[in-house]
Amino acid sequence: MGLFQQSVFKKYLKEADQAIMKPAFEKFAGYFHNPVIQQNYLL
């Protein structure tokens, strides 16, 4: 089941509009790479 889900997800990402995906990923990455937020998860 995991391989099927992975292949569906990869297909979705290939077909997704990059103009929408890139800003969303940058926001996601910026949030989780924030040192203050990382410290909160460790507590």
C-alpha positions as CSV (number, residue, x, y, z in Angstrom):
1,M,0.0,0.0,0.0
2,G,2.8,2.4,0.8
3,L,4.4,2.0,-2.7
4,F,1.0,2.8,-4.3
5,Q,0.6,5.9,-2.2
6,Q,4.1,7.1,-3.0
7,S,3.6,6.7,-6.7
8,V,0.3,8.6,-6.6
9,F,2.0,11.4,-4.6
10,K,4.9,11.6,-7.0
11,K,2.5,11.8,-10.0
12,Y,0.5,14.5,-8.2
13,L,3.6,16.6,-7.6
14,K,4.8,16.3,-11.2
15,E,1.4,17.5,-12.4
16,A,0.9,20.2,-9.8
17,D,1.3,23.9,-10.7
18,Q,4.8,24.9,-9.7
19,A,3.7,28.5,-9.3
20,I,1.5,27.4,-6.4
21,M,3.7,24.7,-5.0
22,K,6.9,26.7,-4.7
23,P,5.6,29.5,-2.4
24,A,3.7,26.9,-0.3
25,F,6.9,24.8,0.1
26,E,9.0,27.9,1.0
27,K,6.5,28.8,3.7
28,F,6.5,25.3,5.0
29,A,10.3,25.0,5.0
30,G,10.7,28.5,6.6
31,Y,8.4,27.5,9.4
32,F,10.0,24.2,10.2
33,H,13.6,25.5,9.8
34,N,13.0,28.3,12.3
35,P,15.3,27.6,15.3
36,V,12.7,28.9,17.8
37,I,10.0,26.5,16.5
38,Q,12.5,23.6,16.5
39,Q,13.3,24.3,20.2
40,N,9.6,24.2,21.0
41,Y,9.3,20.7,19.5
42,L,12.2,19.4,21.6
43,L,10.5,20.4,24.9
